[in-house]
C-alpha cells in the first residue's frame, strides 16, 4: 500500500516554460488588439465613404461620456456629422424631448432615430436606401 512518502515528487516549474507561456499570452493579446484596430479602421473608412453631410446628426449632452466617445470616434474616422447640445441649444433640447429618448447620445441617421452610438448600426442605417 503506497504511503505519502511513496508519492512521486513534484517537478518545480521550469523558468523557460513560464517565459514561453508569457510570450504566447503577450503575442496573442497583441494580435487581438491589432486585429480589432484594423477592423475599426476599416469600419471607419466605410462610414466615411457612405456618409454625406447632413446624414448624421447627434443630439448630445455636455456631461455625457458616451457622447464624447462617439464625437471623438466620428472625428478620428473623418465621418461627416453635425451635433447639438441639449444644455446649450433650446431647439436641440426641444427636439430631444420630442423624441422621448431616455438618454444621450441620440443619433438621427437620415432622419431615423438611433439611441446610443454603435458604428455597426450606423453602417447598417447608412446602407439602407434613403426614405
C-alpha positions as CSV (number, residue, x, y, z in Angstrom):
1,X,0.0,0.0,0.0
2,X,1.5,3.4,-1.0
3,X,2.3,5.9,1.6
4,X,2.7,9.7,1.5
5,X,6.4,9.2,1.2
6,X,5.9,7.0,-1.9
7,X,4.2,9.7,-3.9
8,X,6.1,10.9,-6.9
9,X,8.0,14.1,-6.3
10,X,6.6,17.3,-8.0
11,X,8.8,18.9,-10.5
12,X,9.4,22.6,-10.0
13,X,8.1,24.8,-12.8
14,X,10.7,25.4,-15.4
15,X,11.5,29.1,-15.8
16,X,11.8,28.7,-19.5
17,X,8.3,27.2,-19.7
18,X,7.0,30.2,-17.8
19,X,8.7,32.6,-20.2
20,X,7.3,30.8,-23.2
21,X,3.8,30.9,-21.7
22,X,4.2,34.6,-21.0
23,X,5.4,35.3,-24.6
24,X,2.5,33.4,-26.0
25,X,0.0,35.3,-23.9
26,X,1.6,38.7,-24.9
27,X,1.7,37.7,-28.6
28,X,-2.0,36.6,-28.5
29,X,-3.0,39.8,-26.8
30,X,-1.1,42.0,-29.3
31,X,-2.6,40.1,-32.2
32,X,-6.1,40.5,-31.0
33,X,-5.6,44.2,-30.3
34,X,-4.1,44.7,-33.8
35,X,-7.0,42.8,-35.4
36,X,-9.6,45.0,-33.6
37,X,-7.8,48.2,-34.6
38,X,-7.8,47.0,-38.2
39,X,-11.5,46.2,-38.1
40,X,-12.3,49.5,-36.5
41,X,-10.3,51.4,-39.1
42,X,-12.0,49.5,-41.9
43,X,-15.4,50.3,-40.4
44,X,-14.4,54.0,-40.1
45,X,-13.4,54.1,-43.8
46,X,-16.7,52.5,-44.8
47,X,-18.7,55.0,-42.8
48,X,-16.7,58.0,-44.1
49,X,-17.3,56.8,-47.6
50,X,-21.1,56.2,-47.0
51,X,-22.0,59.3,-45.0
52,X,-22.8,62.5,-46.7
53,X,-23.1,65.9,-44.9
54,X,-26.4,66.0,-43.3
55,X,-26.9,62.3,-43.0
56,X,-25.9,62.1,-39.3
57,X,-27.0,64.5,-36.6
58,X,-26.1,63.8,-32.9
59,X,-28.0,65.2,-30.0
60,X,-25.6,65.3,-27.1
61,X,-25.2,66.3,-23.6
62,X,-22.1,68.2,-22.3
63,X,-21.8,65.7,-19.4
64,X,-22.3,62.5,-21.5
65,X,-19.1,60.4,-21.7
66,X,-20.7,58.2,-24.5
67,X,-21.3,61.4,-26.5
68,X,-17.7,62.4,-26.1
69,X,-16.5,58.9,-27.2
70,X,-18.9,59.0,-30.2
71,X,-17.7,62.5,-31.2
72,X,-14.1,61.6,-31.0
73,X,-14.6,58.4,-33.0
74,X,-16.5,60.1,-35.7
75,X,-13.9,62.9,-35.9
76,X,-11.0,60.5,-35.9
77,X,-12.6,58.5,-38.7
78,X,-13.5,61.7,-40.6
79,X,-17.2,60.8,-40.8
80,X,-19.2,63.9,-41.5
81,X,-21.8,64.7,-38.8
82,X,-23.4,67.6,-37.0
83,X,-24.0,67.9,-33.3
84,X,-26.0,69.9,-30.9
85,X,-26.1,70.0,-27.1
86,X,-29.3,69.8,-25.2
87,X,-28.0,72.1,-22.4
88,X,-26.9,74.9,-24.8
89,X,-29.4,74.9,-27.6
90,X,-33.1,75.3,-26.9
91,X,-34.1,73.8,-30.3
92,X,-31.9,70.8,-29.6
93,X,-33.5,70.3,-26.2
94,X,-37.0,70.6,-27.7
95,X,-36.1,68.0,-30.4
96,X,-34.6,65.7,-27.7
97,X,-37.8,66.0,-25.6
98,X,-40.0,65.4,-28.7
99,X,-38.1,62.2,-29.5
100,X,-38.8,61.0,-25.9
101,X,-35.5,59.1,-25.7
102,X,-34.2,58.0,-22.3
103,X,-30.7,59.5,-22.7
104,X,-27.9,60.7,-25.0
105,X,-26.4,60.4,-27.5
106,X,-29.3,60.2,-29.8
107,X,-28.3,60.0,-33.5
108,X,-30.6,60.9,-36.3
109,X,-29.4,58.9,-39.3
110,X,-31.1,60.2,-42.4
111,X,-34.0,61.1,-40.0
112,X,-34.1,57.7,-38.3
113,X,-33.6,57.6,-34.5
114,X,-30.7,55.6,-33.1
115,X,-30.2,55.7,-29.4
116,X,-26.6,55.3,-28.4
117,X,-23.5,55.1,-30.6
118,X,-22.7,51.9,-32.5
119,X,-20.6,52.2,-35.6
120,X,-22.0,48.9,-36.8
121,X,-25.6,50.1,-36.5
122,X,-24.6,53.4,-38.1
123,X,-23.2,51.5,-41.1
124,X,-26.4,49.4,-41.4
125,X,-28.5,52.6,-41.4
126,X,-26.4,54.3,-44.0
127,X,-26.5,51.2,-46.2
128,X,-30.3,51.3,-46.3
129,X,-31.8,53.2,-49.1
130,X,-32.9,56.8,-48.1
131,X,-36.6,57.0,-47.4
